[in-house]
Amino acid sequence: MNEKRIPLSKAQLEKIAEDYPTPFHLYDEKAIRENARQFYQAFSWVKGFKNHYAVKACPNPTILSILLEEKMGVDCSSLPELILSEKVGFRGENIVLTSNDTPAEEFIEAARLGAVINLDDIGHIELLEKSIAIPELISFRYNPGDARTGNVLIGLPLEAKYGVTRDQVVDAYRIMKNKGVKRFGLHTMVASNELENSYFIETARMLFELAVMVKEESGVEIELVNMGGGVGIPYRPEEKAVDLELISSGIKELYGQLIVPAGLHPLRIVFECGRLVTGPYGYLVSRVRHVAKKYKTYVGLDSCMANLMRPGIYGAYHHITVPGKEDLPADQLYDVTGSLCENSDKFAIDRRLPRIEPGDLIVIHDTGAHGYAMGFNYNAKLRSAELLLREGGTVQLIRRAETIDDYFATMRFPSAPLKV
Ligand SMILES: *Cc1c(COP(=O)(O)O)cnc(C)c1O
């Protein structure tokens, strides 16, 4: 069980809403920092341990600068993410480029930044060479194919578009060694929102065994193993968070069994977690516009799928709290919806909640990763503001809400056509 509590009272939220009208995403700085420290503490036995935060999970400069202060790196998968990371202050190998279907401009920018390039495909080597000088360090993303089962969210590795295959992987390292690469990394990402501790220990085993095999077959000594992201969070109250201490000790044991005897010590182990780092510490705060009785009873909010896509696209569960009504019986059955003209625009279906009235605040939990970031402008819906609850208890606007002018900014009307 995990208690789904919100860090603020109804009165505090109403006070914030006076300055920043709903809807908004609110992030809890103190909780983000404490969790980051626990993550690093669990892996303190690894020399040079790092989590490269997946920028796509919450591409906000203030959040990223907090994570930089907590000694995290970044994982980027597009040119704007690389530029954002540089603007925040990330440098060199603190930045990893794990993109796919990669354009030359990303290689060029990554090289300029001195970032670690994680090649998604053996065929990308040609484009890499055409785009930049051969880097000192190169990493490959590995796809184990039918050796692993993946999970529901990410799908079967055999069906995934990512990574070099088992048949290609040794050759990939051999080719890069012959081209003059001196340092090597190995990456994989085979799960998403996975809560099973043993899954990550098995991923480490797979990567360690592969590193040993690559050394035996090609003489390449891998110095950096990237476990990817995909560590899950307990979206449902009855779910349990992963046990990072347990995962770490399982990985440490395998390190002793596989890496040390193969002469690969010291091997740096890193992750690329996004969800684990900020997911539980973000909240979408909305207000109820209407309670509509049809064949079912609908609670209509002033936010919609544009602010949080996960329920609509994956049927994902996000816990809901009605501030000020936490202790009332959850004796009503509601669908909680947005205003988008799509019937999948529902934050919750058949959810038991206390009796709700128009004007009530509604807090949707666990929106700190893949929340705001996945937003879009379909149906001319505007993206909300992002706020930060600072450690001292003050609230700071870290991204303003989009305006109607923003919506029109890229359009040209026939009377004033876009110059090309
Ligand atoms: C999305 C992504 C991540 C982060 O995934 P989380 O589920 O947020 O941990 C890490 N690495 C890569 C390559 C990704 O695409």
The ligand as an ORCA input file, in Angstrom:
! r2SCAN-3c Opt
* xyz 0 1
  C      11.383      7.288    -22.405
  C      12.772      6.816    -22.251
  C      13.360      6.748    -20.993
  C      12.623      7.061    -19.716
  O      11.604      6.184    -19.453
  P      10.890      6.226    -18.013
  O       9.793      5.245    -18.147
  O      10.399      7.612    -17.826
  O      11.912      5.849    -17.009
  C      14.676      6.383    -20.917
  N      15.386      6.073    -22.014
  C      14.856      6.113    -23.239
  C      15.691      5.762    -24.409
  C      13.528      6.488    -23.397
  O      13.000      6.522    -24.620
*
